[in-house]
Amino acid sequence: MPVTVAEVIRAFPGWQIYDLAGGWAAVRTNLLPRTSGLSNVRCGETLEELVRHLEAETRPRGTA
């Protein structure tokens, strides 16, 4: 079942979600320093791909 924009916004409250021509982007609402090892921007061709990328941002570093 496809994910909706509202579901993504609820699941990842620290991110702004943008519908771009040809895909989706998420930008952190509170930017992190470059040395954090985490991303401030994540993209995906589909919302489902974007969710996978955002989920990767919530996992501890060093886990797959």
Secondary structure by P-SEA (a helix, b strand, c coil): ccccaaaaaaacccbbbbbcccbbbbbbccccccccccccbbbbccaaaaaaaaaaaacccccc
